Amino acid sequence: MSVTPEHIEKIYIAFRKAQADHFNRGYRLPKDFEKHFNSKFSEQNKKALIKVTGWFMTKWQMIDPYRYFQCGFELHDKRFSYMKFFNEKILLLYKTRDKIQKREIQITKEIIVKSAKFVKMFMEDNRITLNEYMSLRAGNQRLAIDHYLKNHIDASFLVYLIRKGMILTDTERSVIPYVQKNYRKIIFGLNDIKDFVDKLGERL
């Protein structure tokens, strides 16, 4: 499989996004990547980016480039650059994190199913739709928040509802600090089991 400029650009974007997220700052992409690549990159960096792109397309095709680069920045911080793409410690850290994440995801599946069963039963008992459930209130907060605080539904399912369109007030957000702090991590977990979550949602 030949490496095209489009393939290289995708890996470059993953690298820049991981870099921006690590240093908590924004980033700008060149309007014409091919021109930028040919005129701004040193020959060493060109070869490194082409090589790693080829690896992500073949021997590393099961590795997420963005998460791989996140590991690189975590290990090397400001010193992480194109020439360090193939450092063995990065791959070891990635594999370790991947194993942990897969265990966490399995637990998340079980908990999401339990949460979904609770909500489905509540909806059937009250003859309401999911949209109606998301709009119900318990006192001064949404019923879903109340159910979360009482451990009837978990953080992952609450985030699922938020992504489905449940809008929270600042007051409601203030009573779910764990969800607020770990929102991005929970989103990543849900994205990793997207097909599973979508099928579960169809049954609600």
MDAnalysis code that builds the backbone (N, CA, C; Angstrom):
import MDAnalysis as mda
import numpy as np

u = mda.Universe.empty(612, n_residues=204, atom_resindex=np.repeat(np.arange(204), 3), trajectory=True)
u.add_TopologyAttr("name", ["N", "CA", "C"] * 204)
u.add_TopologyAttr("resid", np.arange(1, 205))
u.add_TopologyAttr("resname", ["MET", "SER", "VAL", "THR", "PRO", "GLU", "HIS", "ILE", "GLU", "LYS", "ILE", "TYR", "ILE", "ALA", "PHE", "ARG", "LYS", "ALA", "GLN", "ALA", "ASP", "HIS", "PHE", "ASN", "ARG", "GLY", "TYR", "ARG", "LEU", "PRO", "LYS", "ASP", "PHE", "GLU", "LYS", "HIS", "PHE", "ASN", "SER", "LYS", "PHE", "SER", "GLU", "GLN", "ASN", "LYS", "LYS", "ALA", "LEU", "ILE", "LYS", "VAL", "THR", "GLY", "TRP", "PHE", "MET", "THR", "LYS", "TRP", "GLN", "MET", "ILE", "ASP", "PRO", "TYR", "ARG", "TYR", "PHE", "GLN", "CYS", "GLY", "PHE", "GLU", "LEU", "HIS", "ASP", "LYS", "ARG", "PHE", "SER", "TYR", "MET", "LYS", "PHE", "PHE", "ASN", "GLU", "LYS", "ILE", "LEU", "LEU", "LEU", "TYR", "LYS", "THR", "ARG", "ASP", "LYS", "ILE", "GLN", "LYS", "ARG", "GLU", "ILE", "GLN", "ILE", "THR", "LYS", "GLU", "ILE", "ILE", "VAL", "LYS", "SER", "ALA", "LYS", "PHE", "VAL", "LYS", "MET", "PHE", "MET", "GLU", "ASP", "ASN", "ARG", "ILE", "THR", "LEU", "ASN", "GLU", "TYR", "MET", "SER", "LEU", "ARG", "ALA", "GLY", "ASN", "GLN", "ARG", "LEU", "ALA", "ILE", "ASP", "HIS", "TYR", "LEU", "LYS", "ASN", "HIS", "ILE", "ASP", "ALA", "SER", "PHE", "LEU", "VAL", "TYR", "LEU", "ILE", "ARG", "LYS", "GLY", "MET", "ILE", "LEU", "THR", "ASP", "THR", "GLU", "ARG", "SER", "VAL", "ILE", "PRO", "TYR", "VAL", "GLN", "LYS", "ASN", "TYR", "ARG", "LYS", "ILE", "ILE", "PHE", "GLY", "LEU", "ASN", "ASP", "ILE", "LYS", "ASP", "PHE", "VAL", "ASP", "LYS", "LEU", "GLY", "GLU", "ARG", "LEU"])
u.atoms.positions = np.array([
    [0.846, -1.194, 0.000],
    [0.000, 0.000, 0.000],
    [0.884, 1.247, 0.000],
    [0.703, 2.107, -1.004],
    [1.551, 3.291, -1.121],
    [1.063, 4.409, -0.195],
    [2.019, 5.174, 0.308],
    [1.705, 6.284, 1.203],
    [1.447, 7.534, 0.361],
    [0.270, 8.116, 0.476],
    [-0.090, 9.304, -0.290],
    [-0.004, 10.544, 0.602],
    [0.021, 11.738, 0.005],
    [0.023, 12.970, 0.809],
    [-1.179, 13.041, 1.749],
    [-2.317, 12.492, 1.313],
    [-3.512, 12.503, 2.167],
    [-3.291, 11.653, 3.415],
    [-2.637, 10.499, 3.250],
    [-2.334, 9.642, 4.401],
    [-1.390, 10.360, 5.368],
    [-0.371, 10.979, 4.811],
    [0.620, 11.686, 5.636],
    [-0.043, 12.826, 6.398],
    [-0.940, 13.550, 5.731],
    [-1.613, 14.685, 6.366],
    [-2.444, 14.236, 7.565],
    [-3.124, 13.104, 7.446],
    [-3.938, 12.589, 8.556],
    [-3.087, 12.303, 9.787],
    [-1.906, 11.727, 9.566],
    [-1.008, 11.427, 10.695],
    [-0.435, 12.720, 11.267],
    [-0.128, 13.662, 10.385],
    [0.371, 14.968, 10.830],
    [-0.662, 15.666, 11.711],
    [-1.933, 15.602, 11.310],
    [-3.002, 16.228, 12.084],
    [-3.129, 15.559, 13.457],
    [-3.024, 14.237, 13.498],
    [-3.090, 13.514, 14.779],
    [-1.951, 13.956, 15.701],
    [-0.758, 14.138, 15.114],
    [0.404, 14.578, 15.883],
    [0.184, 15.984, 16.440],
    [-0.306, 16.901, 15.583],
    [-0.517, 18.283, 16.013],
    [-1.621, 18.377, 17.074],
    [-2.653, 17.573, 16.930],
    [-3.745, 17.582, 17.912],
    [-3.245, 17.075, 19.264],
    [-2.470, 15.988, 19.250],
    [-1.919, 15.457, 20.497],
    [-0.991, 16.487, 21.147],
    [-0.227, 17.170, 20.328],
    [0.683, 18.212, 20.816],
    [-0.102, 19.357, 21.461],
    [-1.152, 19.805, 20.782],
    [-1.965, 20.905, 21.296],
    [-2.661, 20.519, 22.601],
    [-3.191, 19.306, 22.656],
    [-3.889, 18.850, 23.860],
    [-2.925, 18.687, 25.039],
    [-1.715, 18.203, 24.741],
    [-0.729, 18.006, 25.813],
    [-0.348, 19.334, 26.454],
    [-0.170, 20.357, 25.613],
    [0.258, 21.666, 26.125],
    [-0.919, 22.606, 26.363],
    [-2.145, 22.065, 26.196],
    [-3.364, 22.828, 26.453],
    [-3.387, 24.147, 25.672],
    [-3.205, 24.034, 24.368],
    [-3.233, 25.227, 23.526],
    [-3.847, 24.857, 22.173],
    [-4.210, 25.870, 21.426],
    [-4.777, 25.643, 20.105],
    [-3.688, 25.352, 19.081],
    [-4.118, 25.046, 17.862],
    [-3.143, 24.808, 16.794],
    [-3.769, 25.151, 15.445],
    [-2.920, 25.560, 14.512],
    [-3.366, 25.893, 13.166],
    [-2.732, 24.928, 12.172],
    [-3.506, 24.536, 11.190],
    [-3.010, 23.625, 10.161],
    [-2.760, 24.398, 8.877],
    [-1.753, 23.999, 8.109],
    [-1.472, 24.685, 6.842],
    [-2.618, 24.501, 5.848],
    [-2.918, 25.542, 5.076],
    [-3.989, 25.448, 4.078],
    [-3.635, 24.444, 2.984],
    [-2.363, 24.432, 2.628],
    [-1.880, 23.501, 1.611],
    [-0.829, 22.607, 2.264],
    [-1.254, 21.456, 2.761],
    [-0.323, 20.609, 3.509],
    [0.840, 20.140, 2.640],
    [0.563, 19.715, 1.408],
    [1.623, 19.174, 0.551],
    [2.718, 20.211, 0.314],
    [2.303, 21.455, 0.093],
    [3.275, 22.538, -0.101],
    [4.070, 22.778, 1.183],
    [3.356, 22.787, 2.307],
    [3.999, 22.980, 3.608],
    [5.004, 21.853, 3.889],
    [4.588, 20.633, 3.596],
    [5.432, 19.470, 3.831],
    [6.717, 19.534, 3.000],
    [6.596, 19.896, 1.756],
    [7.744, 19.924, 0.842],
    [8.680, 21.096, 1.087],
    [8.138, 22.210, 1.586],
    [8.965, 23.408, 1.733],
    [9.454, 23.668, 3.160],
    [8.720, 23.192, 4.154],
    [9.048, 23.521, 5.543],
    [9.713, 22.384, 6.327],
    [9.497, 21.154, 5.895],
    [10.049, 20.016, 6.619],
    [11.492, 19.729, 6.203],
    [12.330, 19.385, 7.169],
    [13.678, 18.940, 6.846],
    [13.571, 17.545, 6.229],
    [14.602, 17.122, 5.549],
    [14.570, 15.799, 4.914],
    [14.411, 14.693, 5.954],
    [15.058, 14.852, 7.106],
    [14.941, 13.863, 8.187],
    [13.506, 13.751, 8.679],
    [12.861, 14.918, 8.895],
    [11.486, 14.905, 9.388],
    [10.515, 14.368, 8.339],
    [10.790, 14.660, 7.081],
    [9.960, 14.100, 5.998],
    [10.005, 12.578, 6.031],
    [11.215, 12.052, 6.096],
    [11.382, 10.601, 6.087],
    [10.702, 9.960, 7.292],
    [10.832, 10.618, 8.469],
    [10.235, 10.074, 9.690],
    [8.712, 10.054, 9.590],
    [8.125, 11.135, 9.084],
    [6.662, 11.207, 8.983],
    [6.137, 10.240, 7.932],
    [6.832, 10.112, 6.824],
    [6.431, 9.152, 5.785],
    [6.523, 7.724, 6.332],
    [7.619, 7.443, 7.042],
    [7.834, 6.097, 7.579],
    [6.757, 5.733, 8.595],
    [6.475, 6.645, 9.539],
    [5.490, 6.335, 10.576],
    [4.092, 6.222, 9.973],
    [3.823, 6.997, 8.927],
    [2.532, 6.886, 8.235],
    [2.387, 5.497, 7.624],
    [3.460, 5.017, 6.998],
    [3.449, 3.671, 6.427],
    [3.232, 2.604, 7.480],
    [3.837, 2.797, 8.642],
    [3.672, 1.826, 9.735],
    [2.232, 1.817, 10.250],
    [1.622, 3.014, 10.385],
    [0.237, 3.090, 10.849],
    [-0.719, 2.441, 9.844],
    [-0.299, 2.371, 8.596],
    [-1.126, 1.759, 7.556],
    [-0.920, 0.254, 7.452],
    [0.169, -0.244, 8.061],
    [0.501, -1.674, 7.923],
    [0.682, -2.334, 9.291],
    [1.918, -2.382, 9.786],
    [2.220, -3.120, 11.019],
    [1.583, -2.497, 12.261],
    [1.252, -1.197, 12.201],
    [0.621, -0.522, 13.339],
    [-0.834, -0.155, 13.044],
    [-1.476, -0.865, 12.151],
    [-2.823, -0.455, 11.749],
    [-3.853, -0.573, 12.875],
    [-3.539, -1.327, 13.934],
    [-4.446, -1.438, 15.078],
    [-4.133, -0.396, 16.155],
    [-3.158, 0.464, 15.889],
    [-2.768, 1.495, 16.848],
    [-3.391, 2.823, 16.463],
    [-3.963, 3.509, 17.439],
    [-4.565, 4.827, 17.213],
    [-3.446, 5.873, 17.204],
    [-3.215, 6.566, 16.086],
    [-2.116, 7.534, 15.995],
    [-2.185, 8.629, 17.059],
    [-3.377, 9.174, 17.270],
    [-3.525, 10.245, 18.255],
    [-3.115, 9.777, 19.648],
    [-3.611, 8.615, 20.059],
    [-3.268, 8.097, 21.387],
    [-1.794, 7.723, 21.469],
    [-1.230, 7.250, 20.367],
    [0.199, 6.923, 20.335],
    [1.023, 8.197, 20.562],
    [0.655, 9.265, 19.865],
    [1.391, 10.524, 20.014],
    [1.181, 11.126, 21.404],
    [0.005, 10.903, 21.994],
    [-0.215, 11.345, 23.368],
    [0.810, 10.704, 24.301],
    [1.060, 9.411, 24.118],
    [2.061, 8.700, 24.918],
    [3.450, 9.296, 24.685],
    [3.728, 9.657, 23.442],
    [5.018, 10.258, 23.112],
    [5.239, 11.561, 23.847],
    [4.226, 12.402, 23.880],
    [4.355, 13.690, 24.569],
    [4.416, 13.491, 26.084],
    [3.710, 12.490, 26.586],
    [3.754, 12.225, 28.019],
    [5.160, 11.800, 28.443],
    [5.835, 11.026, 27.602],
    [7.186, 10.546, 27.931],
    [8.256, 11.607, 27.697],
    [8.136, 12.337, 26.588],
    [9.231, 13.236, 26.184],
    [8.909, 14.720, 26.297],
    [7.641, 15.049, 26.539],
    [7.221, 16.438, 26.700],
    [7.696, 17.280, 25.501],
    [8.365, 18.391, 25.755],
    [8.767, 19.297, 24.669],
    [9.800, 18.675, 23.727],
    [10.466, 17.626, 24.167],
    [11.505, 16.993, 23.345],
    [10.927, 15.980, 22.346],
    [9.615, 15.744, 22.424],
    [9.011, 14.778, 21.498],
    [8.829, 15.406, 20.118],
    [9.465, 14.803, 19.127],
    [9.384, 15.319, 17.763],
    [9.434, 14.151, 16.786],
    [9.482, 14.472, 15.514],
    [9.427, 13.451, 14.464],
    [10.502, 12.365, 14.629],
    [11.673, 12.765, 15.055],
    [12.777, 11.823, 15.153],
    [12.637, 10.851, 16.325],
    [11.658, 11.107, 17.209],
    [11.438, 10.209, 18.350],
    [10.201, 9.330, 18.157],
    [9.618, 9.362, 16.976],
    [8.397, 8.587, 16.716],
    [8.557, 7.095, 17.002],
    [9.766, 6.585, 16.825],
    [9.962, 5.125, 16.891],
    [10.620, 4.657, 18.189],
    [10.604, 5.526, 19.196],
    [11.155, 5.161, 20.494],
    [10.342, 4.004, 21.092],
    [11.004, 2.923, 21.457],
    [10.317, 1.715, 21.932],
    [9.494, 1.956, 23.196],
    [9.917, 2.916, 24.030],
    [9.193, 3.187, 25.270],
    [7.784, 3.711, 24.987],
    [7.619, 4.417, 23.867],
    [6.300, 4.945, 23.510],
    [5.347, 3.793, 23.215],
    [5.830, 2.835, 22.430],
    [4.993, 1.694, 22.069],
    [4.644, 0.865, 23.309],
    [5.597, 0.696, 24.210],
    [5.342, -0.059, 25.442],
    [4.284, 0.636, 26.298],
    [4.386, 1.975, 26.421],
    [3.408, 2.731, 27.194],
    [2.035, 2.627, 26.540],
    [2.003, 2.726, 25.211],
    [0.730, 2.634, 24.483],
    [0.064, 1.276, 24.747],
    [0.836, 0.198, 24.635],
    [0.279, -1.147, 24.828],
    [-0.239, -1.339, 26.255],
    [0.509, -0.798, 27.224],
    [0.072, -0.890, 28.620],
    [-1.239, -0.155, 28.824],
    [-1.320, 1.074, 28.298],
    [-2.543, 1.870, 28.428],
    [-3.704, 1.203, 27.697],
    [-3.407, 0.604, 26.559],
    [-4.447, -0.031, 25.753],
    [-5.074, -1.206, 26.507],
    [-4.232, -1.995, 27.172],
    [-4.740, -3.138, 27.949],
    [-5.624, -2.652, 29.093],
    [-5.169, -1.602, 29.785],
    [-5.950, -1.054, 30.901],
    [-7.275, -0.510, 30.403],
    [-7.213, 0.221, 29.291],
    [-8.429, 0.823, 28.741],
    [-9.440, -0.241, 28.322],
    [-8.949, -1.337, 27.734],
    [-9.860, -2.401, 27.307],
    [-10.554, -3.042, 28.501],
    [-9.829, -3.180, 29.622],
    [-10.457, -3.713, 30.833],
    [-11.517, -2.742, 31.351],
    [-11.180, -1.430, 31.326],
    [-12.119, -0.415, 31.793],
    [-13.353, -0.368, 30.900],
    [-13.144, -0.526, 29.591],
    [-14.255, -0.488, 28.650],
    [-15.213, -1.632, 28.899],
    [-14.683, -2.821, 29.194],
    [-15.541, -3.968, 29.472],
    [-16.409, -3.697, 30.692],
    [-15.813, -3.115, 31.715],
    [-16.571, -2.758, 32.910],
    [-17.621, -1.713, 32.555],
    [-17.253, -0.746, 31.708],
    [-18.171, 0.303, 31.296],
    [-19.384, -0.284, 30.576],
    [-19.169, -1.275, 29.719],
    [-20.272, -1.914, 29.006],
    [-21.285, -2.489, 29.988],
    [-20.784, -3.204, 30.973],
    [-21.674, -3.834, 31.952],
    [-22.469, -2.784, 32.723],
    [-21.809, -1.701, 33.100],
    [-22.465, -0.658, 33.879],
    [-23.478, 0.098, 33.016],
    [-23.128, 0.356, 31.759],
    [-24.046, 1.054, 30.862],
    [-25.316, 0.235, 30.650],
    [-25.160, -1.066, 30.476],
    [-26.323, -1.944, 30.297],
    [-27.229, -1.867, 31.528],
    [-26.616, -1.900, 32.708],
    [-27.391, -1.811, 33.946],
    [-28.146, -0.484, 34.019],
    [-27.480, 0.617, 33.641],
    [-28.112, 1.934, 33.643],
    [-29.249, 1.989, 32.636],
    [-28.997, 1.448, 31.440],
    [-30.010, 1.459, 30.376],
    [-31.246, 0.670, 30.786],
    [-31.050, -0.455, 31.459],
    [-32.186, -1.272, 31.907],
    [-33.038, -0.507, 32.918],
    [-32.354, 0.233, 33.816],
    [-33.084, 1.023, 34.808],
    [-33.936, 2.090, 34.124],
    [-33.322, 2.817, 33.187],
    [-34.040, 3.899, 32.494],
    [-35.172, 3.337, 31.642],
    [-34.914, 2.243, 30.954],
    [-35.948, 1.632, 30.111],
    [-37.157, 1.212, 30.952],
    [-36.897, 0.623, 32.108],
    [-37.986, 0.209, 32.993],
    [-38.761, 1.428, 33.490],
    [-38.027, 2.487, 33.834],
    [-38.671, 3.718, 34.304],
    [-39.545, 4.303, 33.200],
    [-39.032, 4.314, 31.968],
    [-39.783, 4.843, 30.834],
    [-41.044, 4.027, 30.570],
    [-40.924, 2.716, 30.641],
    [-42.082, 1.846, 30.408],
    [-43.130, 2.017, 31.497],
    [-42.686, 2.128, 32.745],
    [-43.617, 2.305, 33.865],
    [-44.383, 3.624, 33.748],
    [-43.713, 4.635, 33.199],
    [-44.325, 5.970, 33.104],
    [-44.794, 6.317, 31.684],
    [-44.620, 5.347, 30.766],
    [-45.063, 5.512, 29.379],
    [-44.544, 6.804, 28.756],
    [-43.236, 6.951, 28.812],
    [-42.595, 8.140, 28.247],
    [-41.465, 7.727, 27.308],
    [-41.034, 8.672, 26.471],
    [-39.914, 8.439, 25.555],
    [-38.619, 8.872, 26.225],
    [-37.497, 8.571, 25.574],
    [-36.199, 8.973, 26.128],
    [-36.089, 10.496, 26.180],
    [-36.561, 11.179, 25.150],
    [-36.518, 12.656, 25.149],
    [-37.326, 13.224, 26.317],
    [-38.474, 12.597, 26.594],
    [-39.294, 13.053, 27.712],
    [-38.587, 12.780, 29.035],
    [-37.923, 11.631, 29.116],
    [-37.166, 11.312, 30.336],
    [-36.084, 12.358, 30.583],
    [-35.390, 12.756, 29.511],
    [-34.300, 13.725, 29.668],
    [-34.806, 15.097, 30.093],
    [-36.078, 15.388, 29.865],
    [-36.628, 16.701, 30.217],
    [-37.316, 16.724, 31.581],
    [-37.562, 15.544, 32.166],
    [-38.227, 15.488, 33.469],
    [-37.345, 16.082, 34.561],
    [-37.997, 16.645, 35.576],
    [-37.257, 17.263, 36.670],
    [-37.655, 16.644, 38.002],
    [-36.685, 16.648, 38.908],
    [-36.939, 16.216, 40.289],
    [-36.560, 17.401, 41.167],
    [-37.543, 18.198, 41.556],
    [-37.244, 19.419, 42.289],
    [-36.619, 20.443, 41.365],
    [-35.426, 20.933, 41.727],
    [-34.773, 21.972, 40.929],
    [-33.709, 21.432, 39.978],
    [-33.702, 20.117, 39.748],
    [-32.728, 19.558, 38.815],
    [-33.368, 18.459, 37.976],
    [-32.710, 18.113, 36.889],
    [-33.240, 17.077, 35.999],
    [-33.283, 15.733, 36.731],
    [-34.296, 14.955, 36.369],
    [-34.461, 13.650, 37.006],
    [-33.250, 12.751, 36.771],
    [-32.649, 12.870, 35.571],
    [-31.470, 12.049, 35.268],
    [-30.325, 12.353, 36.232],
    [-30.157, 13.613, 36.614],
    [-29.127, 13.982, 37.594],
    [-29.452, 13.339, 38.938],
    [-30.727, 13.400, 39.312],
    [-31.158, 12.785, 40.566],
    [-30.893, 11.279, 40.544],
    [-31.189, 10.636, 39.427],
    [-30.942, 9.197, 39.300],
    [-29.450, 8.887, 39.360],
    [-28.629, 9.758, 38.770],
    [-27.177, 9.565, 38.818],
    [-26.664, 9.680, 40.261],
    [-27.130, 10.708, 40.973],
    [-26.676, 10.926, 42.344],
    [-27.119, 9.796, 43.283],
    [-28.205, 9.103, 42.906],
    [-28.689, 7.978, 43.710],
    [-28.145, 6.633, 43.204],
    [-27.192, 6.707, 42.268],
    [-26.520, 5.509, 41.730],
    [-27.445, 4.586, 40.921],
    [-28.528, 5.141, 40.381],
    [-29.390, 4.347, 39.503],
    [-28.795, 4.282, 38.090],
    [-28.106, 5.343, 37.702],
    [-27.394, 5.358, 36.416],
    [-25.963, 5.829, 36.669],
    [-25.040, 5.404, 35.806],
    [-23.621, 5.737, 36.026],
    [-23.204, 6.948, 35.207],
    [-21.962, 7.379, 35.415],
    [-21.437, 8.577, 34.752],
    [-21.423, 8.424, 33.229],
    [-21.073, 7.241, 32.739],
    [-21.016, 7.022, 31.295],
    [-22.393, 7.185, 30.656],
    [-23.419, 6.668, 31.314],
    [-24.767, 6.779, 30.760],
    [-25.259, 8.224, 30.844],
    [-24.883, 8.929, 31.895],
    [-25.258, 10.335, 32.014],
    [-24.635, 11.150, 30.871],
    [-23.363, 10.874, 30.582],
    [-22.699, 11.565, 29.467],
    [-23.366, 11.199, 28.143],
    [-23.787, 9.943, 28.011],
    [-24.523, 9.515, 26.820],
    [-25.778, 10.362, 26.636],
    [-26.510, 10.612, 27.729],
    [-27.715, 11.434, 27.663],
    [-27.393, 12.873, 27.290],
    [-26.287, 13.381, 27.823],
    [-25.867, 14.751, 27.492],
    [-25.554, 14.861, 26.008],
    [-24.892, 13.855, 25.469],
    [-24.574, 13.843, 24.033],
    [-25.828, 13.681, 23.177],
    [-26.867, 13.089, 23.759],
    [-28.131, 12.928, 23.042],
    [-28.945, 14.220, 23.021],
    [-28.473, 15.221, 23.771],
    [-29.143, 16.517, 23.732],
    [-29.664, 17.039, 25.053],
    [-29.364, 16.360, 26.149],
    [-29.810, 16.837, 27.457],
    [-28.910, 17.989, 27.903],
    [-29.465, 19.181, 27.968],
    [-28.695, 20.379, 28.310],
    [-28.795, 20.643, 29.807],
    [-27.643, 20.787, 30.457],
    [-27.609, 21.005, 31.898],
    [-27.375, 22.472, 32.228],
    [-27.908, 22.902, 33.357],
    [-27.649, 24.242, 33.849],
    [-26.324, 24.249, 34.617],
    [-25.806, 25.421, 34.900],
    [-24.565, 25.522, 35.680],
    [-24.744, 24.902, 37.062],
    [-25.938, 25.059, 37.634],
    [-26.215, 24.488, 38.956],
    [-26.166, 22.969, 38.897],
    [-26.741, 22.399, 37.837],
    [-26.735, 20.943, 37.686],
    [-25.313, 20.424, 37.478],
    [-24.525, 21.151, 36.703],
    [-23.131, 20.731, 36.493],
    [-22.339, 20.755, 37.795],
    [-22.675, 21.687, 38.653],
    [-21.904, 21.834, 39.893],
    [-22.079, 20.654, 40.843],
    [-23.161, 19.877, 40.678],
    [-23.393, 18.746, 41.592],
    [-22.862, 17.429, 41.024],
    [-22.247, 17.496, 39.840],
    [-21.658, 16.281, 39.250],
    [-20.183, 16.543, 38.911],
    [-19.358, 16.885, 39.898],
    [-17.950, 17.234, 39.640],
    [-17.150, 16.116, 38.973],
    [-17.451, 14.850, 39.326],
    [-16.710, 13.740, 38.712],
    [-16.935, 13.717, 37.202],
    [-18.182, 13.892, 36.800],
    [-18.505, 13.890, 35.362],
    [-17.828, 15.073, 34.676],
    [-17.871, 16.234, 35.309],
    [-17.240, 17.422, 34.735],
    [-15.737, 17.231, 34.550],
    [-15.092, 16.676, 35.562],
    [-13.639, 16.497, 35.527],
    [-13.211, 15.449, 34.511],
    [-14.016, 14.394, 34.373],
    [-13.633, 13.258, 33.525],
    [-14.431, 13.183, 32.227],
    [-15.080, 14.276, 31.855],
    [-15.979, 14.268, 30.691],
    [-15.271, 13.791, 29.424],
    [-14.096, 14.340, 29.157],
    [-13.378, 13.976, 27.929],
    [-12.970, 12.498, 27.943],
    [-12.514, 12.025, 29.082],
    [-12.123, 10.617, 29.198],
    [-13.330, 9.704, 28.970],
    [-14.486, 10.093, 29.528],
    [-15.694, 9.292, 29.355],
    [-16.115, 9.289, 27.891],
    [-15.996, 10.437, 27.227],
    [-16.323, 10.533, 25.797],
    [-15.445, 9.580, 24.994],
    [-14.140, 9.560, 25.284],
    [-13.221, 8.653, 24.589],
    [-13.665, 7.201, 24.783],
    [-14.042, 6.863, 26.023],
    [-14.489, 5.502, 26.313],
    [-15.738, 5.136, 25.534],
    [-16.690, 6.072, 25.443],
    [-17.919, 5.833, 24.689],
    [-17.634, 5.698, 23.194],
    [-16.702, 6.507, 22.702],
    [-16.343, 6.432, 21.283],
    [-15.709, 5.091, 20.934],
    [-14.952, 4.537, 21.882],
    [-14.294, 3.249, 21.640],
    [-15.291, 2.094, 21.547],
    [-16.481, 2.286, 22.119],
    [-17.511, 1.229, 22.042],
    [-18.760, 1.806, 21.363],
    [-18.535, 2.651, 20.366],
    [-19.628, 3.380, 19.712],
    [-20.704, 2.448, 19.159],
    [-20.299, 1.379, 18.457],
    [-21.278, 0.459, 17.868],
    [-22.151, -0.166, 18.955],
    [-21.506, -0.543, 20.049],
    [-22.227, -1.141, 21.174],
    [-23.229, -0.145, 21.758],
    [-22.783, 1.098, 21.974],
    [-23.644, 2.140, 22.553],
    [-24.800, 2.472, 21.614],
    [-24.518, 2.555, 20.301],
    [-25.571, 2.857, 19.319],
    [-26.660, 1.785, 19.323],
    [-26.253, 0.526, 19.358],
    [-27.227, -0.580, 19.373],
    [-28.046, -0.554, 20.657],
    [-27.380, -0.221, 21.769],
    [-28.080, -0.124, 23.049],
    [-29.103, 1.000, 23.002],
    [-28.704, 2.134, 22.397],
    [-29.601, 3.271, 22.296],
    [-30.836, 2.971, 21.468],
    [-30.698, 2.124, 20.462],
    [-31.837, 1.770, 19.614],
    [-32.912, 1.015, 20.381],
    [-32.529, 0.391, 21.481],
    [-33.482, -0.401, 22.272],
    [-34.216, 0.433, 23.314],
    [-33.789, 1.668, 23.496],
    [-34.433, 2.520, 24.504],
    [-35.708, 3.164, 23.944],
])
